[in-house]
Amino acid sequence: MAKLYDIPLRTLEGEDSSLDAFRGKLLLVVNVASRCGLTPQYAGLEKLQQRYAERGFTVLGFPCNQFAGQEPGSAEEIRTFCSATYGVTFPMFERIEVRGSDQHPLYAELTATADAKGEAGDVQWNFEKFLVSPEGETVGRFRPRTEPEGEELVAAIEAHLPG
């Protein structure tokens, strides 16, 4: 499953990266948007980041404009919005496509994972969440309406924290 670590990524600032930079950490990969009804989830994601960062956890945000054009801004606008509005400190990556013919390879891998109902396939909307173990295996999938601090997601995080 370390395949996820090998997929090339670019940070929101345009620098080359990959999930390998986070090897050994529990990751919550989320497709995010600044103009969505679910955008307030940024606050909960940041709370998770603050609560678990010292225990080997990080949220990774992937802006996406595929759902009703809800992430149209430039990288600088996205960064400013996230930090000024929600105090986001977790890593953010370049805007990508999470479904369709131009789906990013990271999401091609992640969407093969089924949710709690046993359903895999396309991301449904902004703020779909994927939990990736410290070994690089996708161990959970949470649909957009699952709140970041919801019992189901917090329990999964606590069950998979490293160490």
One Martini backbone bead per residue (centre of mass of N, CA, C, O) as a GRO file, in nm:
protein
  163
    1MET     BB    1   0.049   0.067  -0.003
    2ALA     BB    2   0.293   0.267  -0.063
    3LYS     BB    3   0.193   0.397  -0.327
    4LEU     BB    4   0.098   0.673  -0.216
    5TYR     BB    5   0.396   0.781  -0.166
    6ASP     BB    6   0.464   0.799  -0.499
    7ILE     BB    7   0.281   1.033  -0.555
    8PRO     BB    8   0.274   1.317  -0.713
    9LEU     BB    9   0.298   1.646  -0.574
   10ARG     BB   10   0.162   1.979  -0.492
   11THR     BB   11   0.178   2.251  -0.344
   12LEU     BB   12   0.028   2.553  -0.306
   13GLU     BB   13   0.328   2.680  -0.380
   14GLY     BB   14   0.451   2.462  -0.610
   15GLU     BB   15   0.580   2.225  -0.469
   16ASP     BB   16   0.729   1.942  -0.449
   17SER     BB   17   0.565   1.627  -0.359
   18SER     BB   18   0.448   1.385  -0.105
   19LEU     BB   19   0.348   1.144   0.118
   20ASP     BB   20   0.638   1.073   0.211
   21ALA     BB   21   0.662   1.329   0.400
   22PHE     BB   22   0.436   1.148   0.597
   23ARG     BB   23   0.568   0.917   0.695
   24GLY     BB   24   0.425   0.772   0.994
   25LYS     BB   25   0.155   0.911   0.956
   26LEU     BB   26  -0.158   1.018   1.018
   27LEU     BB   27  -0.405   1.069   0.761
   28LEU     BB   28  -0.622   1.343   0.641
   29VAL     BB   29  -0.785   1.340   0.341
   30VAL     BB   30  -0.909   1.650   0.181
   31ASN     BB   31  -1.159   1.792  -0.006
   32VAL     BB   32  -1.168   2.138  -0.069
   33ALA     BB   33  -1.368   2.450  -0.002
   34SER     BB   34  -1.457   2.804   0.018
   35ARG     BB   35  -1.782   2.789  -0.123
   36CYS     BB   36  -1.924   2.600   0.091
   37GLY     BB   37  -2.147   2.468   0.313
   38LEU     BB   38  -1.886   2.295   0.440
   39THR     BB   39  -1.651   2.497   0.512
   40PRO     BB   40  -1.668   2.494   0.834
   41GLN     BB   41  -1.489   2.230   0.857
   42TYR     BB   42  -1.217   2.366   0.893
   43ALA     BB   43  -1.237   2.399   1.198
   44GLY     BB   44  -1.237   2.092   1.267
   45LEU     BB   45  -0.975   2.022   1.125
   46GLU     BB   46  -0.797   2.208   1.300
   47LYS     BB   47  -0.864   2.073   1.569
   48LEU     BB   48  -0.742   1.803   1.495
   49GLN     BB   49  -0.460   1.905   1.444
   50GLN     BB   50  -0.412   2.013   1.734
   51ARG     BB   51  -0.486   1.749   1.897
   52TYR     BB   52  -0.283   1.528   1.708
   53ALA     BB   53   0.002   1.619   1.607
   54GLU     BB   54   0.185   1.505   1.853
   55ARG     BB   55   0.071   1.196   1.757
   56GLY     BB   56   0.099   1.167   1.429
   57PHE     BB   57  -0.090   1.392   1.286
   58THR     BB   58  -0.259   1.489   0.965
   59VAL     BB   59  -0.385   1.722   0.762
   60LEU     BB   60  -0.492   1.722   0.408
   61GLY     BB   61  -0.536   1.968   0.160
   62PHE     BB   62  -0.758   1.955  -0.146
   63PRO     BB   63  -0.840   2.149  -0.372
   64CYS     BB   64  -1.172   2.187  -0.536
   65ASN     BB   65  -1.374   2.274  -0.850
   66GLN     BB   66  -1.607   2.039  -0.924
   67PHE     BB   67  -1.828   2.171  -0.717
   68ALA     BB   68  -1.988   2.437  -0.825
   69GLY     BB   69  -1.735   2.629  -0.816
   70GLN     BB   70  -1.608   2.638  -0.489
   71GLU     BB   71  -1.279   2.677  -0.606
   72PRO     BB   72  -1.163   2.957  -0.788
   73GLY     BB   73  -0.906   3.035  -0.670
   74SER     BB   74  -0.609   3.104  -0.598
   75ALA     BB   75  -0.358   3.004  -0.409
   76GLU     BB   76  -0.347   3.268  -0.246
   77GLU     BB   77  -0.651   3.285  -0.182
   78ILE     BB   78  -0.671   3.019  -0.034
   79ARG     BB   79  -0.463   3.070   0.185
   80THR     BB   80  -0.589   3.327   0.302
   81PHE     BB   81  -0.862   3.214   0.374
   82CYS     BB   82  -0.771   2.981   0.563
   83SER     BB   83  -0.607   3.155   0.766
   84ALA     BB   84  -0.807   3.396   0.826
   85THR     BB   85  -1.078   3.224   0.884
   86TYR     BB   86  -0.943   2.926   1.022
   87GLY     BB   87  -0.633   2.886   1.095
   88VAL     BB   88  -0.471   2.721   0.901
   89THR     BB   89  -0.189   2.468   0.941
   90PHE     BB   90  -0.224   2.268   0.742
   91PRO     BB   91  -0.157   2.113   0.466
   92MET     BB   92  -0.148   2.233   0.128
   93PHE     BB   93  -0.263   2.186  -0.200
   94GLU     BB   94  -0.319   2.170  -0.503
   95ARG     BB   95  -0.541   2.190  -0.731
   96ILE     BB   96  -0.778   1.928  -0.801
   97GLU     BB   97  -0.900   1.626  -0.930
   98VAL     BB   98  -1.135   1.369  -0.789
   99ARG     BB   99  -1.276   1.326  -1.073
  100GLY     BB  100  -1.276   1.178  -1.362
  101SER     BB  101  -1.059   1.204  -1.637
  102ASP     BB  102  -0.866   1.408  -1.432
  103GLN     BB  103  -0.792   1.235  -1.210
  104HIS     BB  104  -0.606   1.205  -0.956
  105PRO     BB  105  -0.405   0.949  -0.855
  106LEU     BB  106  -0.473   0.967  -0.556
  107TYR     BB  107  -0.789   0.936  -0.602
  108ALA     BB  108  -0.782   0.668  -0.747
  109GLU     BB  109  -0.694   0.520  -0.490
  110LEU     BB  110  -0.889   0.618  -0.264
  111THR     BB  111  -1.173   0.540  -0.419
  112ALA     BB  112  -1.135   0.222  -0.366
  113THR     BB  113  -1.252   0.289  -0.100
  114ALA     BB  114  -1.472   0.212   0.136
  115ASP     BB  115  -1.724   0.277   0.322
  116ALA     BB  116  -1.937   0.188   0.580
  117LYS     BB  117  -2.143   0.076   0.337
  118GLY     BB  118  -1.942  -0.036   0.094
  119GLU     BB  119  -1.873   0.231  -0.077
  120ALA     BB  120  -1.730   0.318  -0.359
  121GLY     BB  121  -1.583   0.567  -0.547
  122ASP     BB  122  -1.682   0.857  -0.595
  123VAL     BB  123  -1.680   1.159  -0.506
  124GLN     BB  124  -1.951   1.352  -0.390
  125TRP     BB  125  -1.794   1.598  -0.240
  126ASN     BB  126  -1.700   1.811  -0.043
  127PHE     BB  127  -1.532   1.681   0.233
  128GLU     BB  128  -1.394   1.425   0.183
  129LYS     BB  129  -1.262   1.145   0.379
  130PHE     BB  130  -0.924   1.010   0.430
  131LEU     BB  131  -0.766   0.742   0.596
  132VAL     BB  132  -0.410   0.719   0.656
  133SER     BB  133  -0.178   0.528   0.744
  134PRO     BB  134   0.155   0.509   0.845
  135GLU     BB  135   0.182   0.283   0.594
  136GLY     BB  136  -0.024   0.378   0.344
  137GLU     BB  137  -0.320   0.295   0.425
  138THR     BB  138  -0.651   0.281   0.359
  139VAL     BB  139  -0.882   0.291   0.659
  140GLY     BB  140  -1.083   0.534   0.562
  141ARG     BB  141  -1.424   0.659   0.489
  142PHE     BB  142  -1.574   0.994   0.468
  143ARG     BB  143  -1.826   1.169   0.416
  144PRO     BB  144  -1.903   1.502   0.393
  145ARG     BB  145  -2.111   1.504   0.654
  146THR     BB  146  -1.878   1.432   0.819
  147GLU     BB  147  -1.762   1.541   1.095
  148PRO     BB  148  -1.454   1.593   1.217
  149GLU     BB  149  -1.575   1.562   1.536
  150GLY     BB  150  -1.693   1.303   1.500
  151GLU     BB  151  -1.712   1.001   1.644
  152GLU     BB  152  -1.626   0.820   1.405
  153LEU     BB  153  -1.362   0.974   1.331
  154VAL     BB  154  -1.221   0.989   1.606
  155ALA     BB  155  -1.206   0.682   1.652
  156ALA     BB  156  -1.030   0.624   1.403
  157ILE     BB  157  -0.792   0.795   1.481
  158GLU     BB  158  -0.731   0.663   1.759
  159ALA     BB  159  -0.690   0.368   1.634
  160HIS     BB  160  -0.434   0.485   1.421
  161LEU     BB  161  -0.228   0.587   1.584
  162PRO     BB  162   0.082   0.609   1.644
  163GLY     BB  163   0.209   0.383   1.891
   0.00000   0.00000   0.00000
